Structure formats: C-alpha cells, structure tokens
Amino acid sequence: MKKLSVILLPMCAVFLLALDQPKSGQSKNDQSKIDQPKIGPMPKAVSGNAVASLKGGLELYSLMGIEEKKTWDAISNQMYILHLPSGKWRVGPPVPGVAGRLGAAAIGARGQVFVFGGYTVDGRGEETILPDVNSFVVSEKRWFRAEDIPVPVEGAVIGVAQNRYIYLVGGRSKNGPVNNVQVYDAEKNTWSQATPFPGPPVFGNAGSLADGTIVYVDGAEKNPAAGSPFIASDECWMGKIDRKDPNKIEWSKLPLHPGTARFGTVAGEAPHRILFSGGTTKPHRYNGLDYDGKLAQLATLTFAYDLRSNQWQTISEDTFHVRSDAGGILWTPVGGIVLGGMQADGAFTARTVVVVGK
C-alpha cells in the first residue's frame, strides 16, 4: 500500500476562522452555543456517516451514510471534505463499491483515510454486512482496496495507535454482535486478532483510543427476552494496549458513565480524554426509529473519560444541537467537531457543530 507523510499546516491558519462573539450578559453555557466557526453546511444532510480527520484536524472527511429521504435508495457513497481554516466543503471521489454503506468506521492515519466495513440495504430491506476496506491516499486523490476485515462488521468502535495499528472494537456481524478486537496494520496491510473484550458482544457502542488506551461504552446487545431483538448495554470498559505487543490488551471494567445507557453515541479522541456526546436511549434502525417503530429519543449529555485522573467528567448536561449516528467527534484546533448526524427531532442534518471547546 502506498504511503504519504502528513504535512501539518501552520496552526495559525485556524485564526482565519470567523467566530461569533458572545453577547453581553450571556453565561458561559450560552457562550458555548455561539462560539462556533462559521462553517458552511455539508453539500447534503447525512446520518450514519463515517468520519475522519487529517493534517492535525484541519481537514475533515464525511463518508457515505444515508440522506434525508431515509430510504434504502438514499444511502450514499459520497465523500465530503472540509477545509477547516476556510470553512468550505468540497466533494471528493466517491467511496468505491457497488452501493453506499451505513455503519462503516473511518479514521485518518499515515496520510490516508481508511474506511472499514459497514452494510448495504436493498429494496426489500435486506442488509448485507461487507468486509470492504478502502484507503483514500490524499496525495494521489485516489482510492485503493486494502485487505478485507477477517470478521466483517458494522457499528464498531475505531481507534489508532502509533499512527499504524487500527483497532475495530465490537460491531455487528452477519451472526449478530461480536466481542472481537480486530487490528489492521496499516504499514503491512495485514490483520490480526487482539484480546477480545470480556463484556457482552455489542454494536453501536461508542469510544476511541488515546494514550495507548481504548475506552468504550454502551451499545446494543442481543435481547434474551421476547420483543425487540436488541437492548441497550450499560457496560463501560477500558483496555490498555501492551507497548510491545499490539494484540495484547488488558481489559478492566469501568464504573457506569454519567447518564443512562445509550446507542449510537458520538465519540472521539481528545488529548488525554475520550469524548462522548448524544446518542439515543434505545437501539434504533438507520431511519431513526426504534424497534417498536417509534422515534428514538436523544440524550443531551456530553461527557468524557479522563485518562490521567481515571474518572468520568460531565461536560454539558444540555448539549447544543445534540446528535446521534454522526460517525464520531473529530478533534481539531477549535475543539471537538461533529459532522452531520440525526437531530433530536429525527431529522438528518448537514450542519457542522463544535460540541466540545478547546
């Protein structure tokens, strides 16, 4: 696989962003609602997208997902690229494949955007989980096919260590949720299996990797009773990766996080923290309806796990423009950014929002 060295743009470029200013008499919480970069909306509203960043968080990517019609034929293969200093979007080469995908996982590493798995939906509503791994090499503006995922999954947590080892944690396979931790070596284009997590197999779980540590929470597990096929899990786990062996992980159960168990929470890495925001209180399908056919209710809480103090931190109990199914929180020079996703009213959005400030 071809490689590209990441060239970081000067950090001062972020000052080209125009920021709204707080009005006199507003509280700190009110101020957080308006201190947002003036970024235009994505070309189309989308949810269930995968997201990634490169160049120190100055270039952000939204990949695939489903557009606002919410039907199977609204599933997209498009890639949208945001140049953060200018606040402008452009359309990139579409993700390869016969159809668009939902529930894929993406991450930036080695000057490339990697996209893993996900599923397609046909006109009869049948879902097919794919093993596809695609790499977009920025310097060449081209997609390449990488080695397939050994256990194809959708709705998995993703993280990267040493700018080389990419971890897929959990996810839904054709046989249901799994507790696999699959490791892709982006240097050698090979896969291996790491220590599986001890908790129940889940998908739609949320988390990331920072400081050599994976943290994930919640997700959907199989329902042992009659009714909905899946129920929300409330378990939280931390896995410390061995410094010498990327496949060896020491797992430990964490205390419950603030708020209730949820599904499709938006999460991502920040310096020495893993961030979590939004999500729904019950597992739901790609159209935003739960398995009882009702609109899934969003949680408004944003919180973090601090890897230095080893404790949960509540960031906001009433998050501005809260989202679900938005692929992840991307850390940038202006804070944690969310691209698209589903809003509290069930509508899909093209809007970009900062959910956690610097």
N, C-alpha and C positions, 0 to 999 in steps of 0.2 A: 504494500500500500504506500502511496506517495505521501510525503510529509511536507509540513510548512512550519517554519518558525514564526511564532506570534510576535508581531511588532506592536508594542503598546503605543497608542497615540499619546501625545502630551496631555497630562492630566488637566492642564489649564484649559483644555478645549471645552471642558464641561461648563466653564463660565460663559460660554456662548449661549447657554440655555437661558431663556427668559423665564423668570419665576414670578408668580403672583405674589404680591406683598400683603401681609396681614393688615386688616383694618384696625383702627384704634379701638381699644376696649375688648378685643377678642381674646378668649382664653387660649391656652396652649393647645388644647384639643381642637378648638375651632381653627387655629392657625394651621394645624396639620392637614386640615381638609383643603386648604387652598395653596399651600406651598408645593405645588406640583409643576414640573417642567411643562412648557406649552408644547405638547407633542400632539401631532395630528392623529386621528384615528387610523387603525389599520384599513387597508382597502376594502375589507369586508368583515362583518361581525362573525365571530367563530368561537366555538366552545369545543372541549375535548381535544384541543390542540396540544402539540408538544412544543417546548420552548428551550432555547439555548442561548448562550452568550459567548462572545469572543472579544479580544482586544481590550481586556481589562474592564469589561462591562460597557464599552462604548458602542458595541454592535450587537444588536439583539435580534433573535430569529423566532418567528412563529411558523409552525409547520403543520399542515393538514388540519384535521378537526372537522366539525360539522357547522354549516352555515345556518342562518336564522330560520330557514324553512323547516328545519328539524326532521326532515325526511331522509330516507336512505340515499336518495339521489342528490342530497345536499352535502354529502361527505366529500371533502375537498382533498386534493393533492398539492395545493398551493403552498409556496414558501414566501413569507413576507419578511423583509429585512428593515430594521430600524437603525438609522444612524443617529445615535442619541444626541451628540452635540448640536445637530441641526434640527432635531425633532421630526425628521422627514422619513417616510417609508418608501420602499421600492419593492417591486415584485421580482423574486429570484426564480431560477429554474425550478419547475415543479419536482416534487419528490418522485422518483421512479416507481413504477408498479402499474398494474392494470386498473387499480382503483385507489381512491383516497383511503386513509385509515383513521381510526379513532383509538384512543388509549395507548398510543405509541409513547416511548420515552426518548428524550433527546438530551444531549449535553455537548458542550464545546471542549475540545482538547486537541493539542498538537496542531493548532491552526485549522482544525476541521470541525464540522458539525456532524455528529453521529446520531442516527435515528434508529431505534430498536423496536421491532415487533409492532404491536397494535392489532386491530382487527377490522375486517371489512363487513359490510351488511349488504345483502342483496334485496331485490324487490319483494321476496317472500318473507323478509325479516330474518333470514338465516345468517348467523355470524360465523366468520372464519378467522381464527387467530393465526397470524403469519409469523414465520421465522425471520423475516427480512431484516437485514442490517444494511443501511446505506450511509455513505460518508460523502459529505459535500466539502470539497477541497477549495477553500476560498481563493487561493492564488490562481487557480485554474478555472474557477467558476463552473465546475463540473461535478457531477455525481459519480461515485464509484460503488460497486457492490462489494460488501465485506462478507466475512464468514457468517453463516446463519447462526441464530441462537439455538443451542442444543435443546432446550425446553422452551418452545415458543410461548410468549406471554404477552398480555396487555395489562395496563394498570399497575405497573411495578414502580417501586421507588428506584431512583437512579442517583449515582454519585461517582466522582472520580478521585483517585488518589495518585499522587506523584505525576500528574499530567499524563498518565499512561494506563492505569488499571481502572476500568469502568465496571461498576457493580450494578447489577439488577437484583433488587431485593423483593421477593414475593411476586405477586401478579397472578392473573388468571390464565390457566392453560386450557386446552380443549377438555380436560378432565376435571376442571374446577380450580379453585385457589391452590397455590403451592407455597411451600416454605423454603424453596431453593434460593441460594445466593449464587448467581452466575457471574463470572468475572471474564470480561473481554480485555485482552492485552492489545491495546491499540498500536503498539510497536511491532508485534509479531503477527497480528491478525489471527489470534487463536483464542479459544475459550477454555475455561477450567471451572470446576465447581468448588466453591468455598464452603466453610462451615455453615450448614443451614441454621436458621433461627429457631429457637425452641418453642416459640409461641404458635398459636393456631395458624394454619395457612390462610393468607389473606390477599386480597387485591383491592385497588383503590386506596391503599394505605398511603401515608404521607411521610416524607422525611428527606434526608440528604446525608452528605458526608462532608465532614470538616475535621481538621486536625487528626486525621487518621482514624476517625470515629464515625460510625453510622448511627444515626438515631431515626427511628421510625415509630409512628403511632397509628392506632385505629385501623380503618379499612373494613372490608366486608368479609365475613366468614360464612361457611355453609350453615344454614339453619337446621338444627337437628329435629325441629318440630314441624308440624304442618303449616302451610301458609306460604309466606314469602320465601324464595329459595335462599336468600341471604339476609343476615342480620349484621348490625354494626358491632365490630370488636372494639373494646376499650383498652386493649393492652398496649403498653409502651415498652420499647426495647432499645438497648444500646449495645453496639458491637464494636469492640476495639480490635483493629486490624494489626496483626503481628508485623513488626518492622522488617523482618527478614523473609516472611512467607506471606504473600498477599492473599493466599487461600485460607489462612488460619485466622479465625475470628473468635474472640472471647465475648460471648453474649451474656448480658445481665438484664434483668427486668427492672424497669424504672417505675417510680410512683406514677399514679394517674396524672395526666396533664390537667391544666385548668379547663373548666367547661365540660361538656358532655362528649361522648364518643361520636365520631362523625365519619363521613365518606367523601372522597373527592376533595379533601382539604388541599389548599395550595401551599406548597412548602419549598424551601430552598436554603442554600448555604449562605451564611454571612460570616465575617471574621469572628471566630471562636463561638459561633452560635448556629443553631438550626432554627429557622423561622417557620411558623405555621399560621395560616390565616383562612377564615371562612370554612367552606365545606358544608355538607348537609347532614342533618341529624339522622337520616335513614339512607341506606343504599338506594340508588336510583339508576335508571337507564339513560341512554345518550340523549333522549329528548327532554330530560329534566323531570320526568315523572317517576315516582317510586313504584314498587312492585304491586301496590294497591291501586295504581292509576291516578294518584294524587300528586300535585306539585310538591317537589321536595323542598323542605324548609331550610334556609341557610342559617348557619350560626354566624354571629357578628364578631366573635372573639378573634384577636390576633395575639399570639404568644410565642415564646421561644424557649429552647433549652440551652442554657449557658454551659459550655464545656469546661470553663475554668472554675466556676463555683459549683458545678454539678447540681443545678437546680432549675426548676421552671420559672419563667418570668412572664407576667402578663403585660403586654404592650398596649393593647386597646380593647376595651370591652364593647365598643361600638364602632367598629372599623368602617371608615368611609368607603363607600362603593365596594362593599364586600363581594367576593366571588367564590365560585366553585368550578372545578373542572378546567382550570386555566393552565394546566401544564406545570407550573412552578413559579416560585419567586426568584427573579434574577437579580443578583447583587450588582449594583452599579455605583459610579461616583456620587449619585444623588440618593442612594438608598435602594431598598428592595422594590422592584417593579413587577407588576402583573400585566400580562398581555391577554386581552380578551377574556373569555370565560362566560359563565352563566351568572346573572344577577339575581337579586332576591326576588324579583317579580317573575322569574323564569325566562326572561328574555336573554338572548345571547348578545354580546356587546363587542364593538370594535375598539372600545376605549382602552387606553393605557393609563395605569394609575400607580402612584407610589404608595404602598401600604405600610412601609416601614422606612422612616427617615434615617439619615446618617447620624 
